[in-house]
Structure formats: C-alpha cells, structure tokens
C-alpha cells in the first residue's frame, strides 16, 4: 500500500512538473482530460490533456533493482510552441536515469492525432 501511494504521488508530481515546466507564454490552459490508474501490483498509467494542445501520458511499474525496489517509467508529452511548432518528448526513467528524446513534428501530425482522439472520446472509447 505504501508503495502504491508513493507511485501515485510521484506520478502526480511528474504531471504537474511537466505542466509547469513547459513554456508559459500565452493564456492559461485548462485540463480537459485526465486519467490515472494504479494497480495493486504498483503498475500505473496516466494521461492528461490541456486546452492549449499539451498532452502527456506515461506508464510505469515498481521494479526490483538488486536488493532494492525502484520505479521504471516510460512516457511521452508534446506541446505547441508560441510559433506553432510541435515538440514531442519521449522518455524513460529508471535505474539508468532520465533519458529523453526530443522531436519537432510537422503540424499535420497534430491535426490527425487530435481528430482521432476526439473521435474516440465521442464514442466513449477514449
């Protein structure tokens, strides 16, 4: 139970960190979708989307590392810069540290992704 609470707190802090750490030039964004699932075995999944197009999703689990336990997380977030460029950060965080990979995406990718999410949400599947 303590481990699950620690995972939940860590995930919430990570979500807030990404929301607060990204560029803040422009109107305040509102959270439009937020999900958080934690299983009894310590595995978790969360995603959050804001009204300005920011999205973040991650999954993770508690792993045994030597004689200790640690957290292994894989995630991705993207946001639209003030000049309209879309930045995607895919990352892992585990016993090796935080390992990000950053990509600049063409705007057409965002329109397709948002359209798909809207369709899934409208049918109750997203």
Order of alpha helices (4+ residues) and beta strands (2+ residues): alpha-beta-beta-beta-beta-beta-beta-alpha
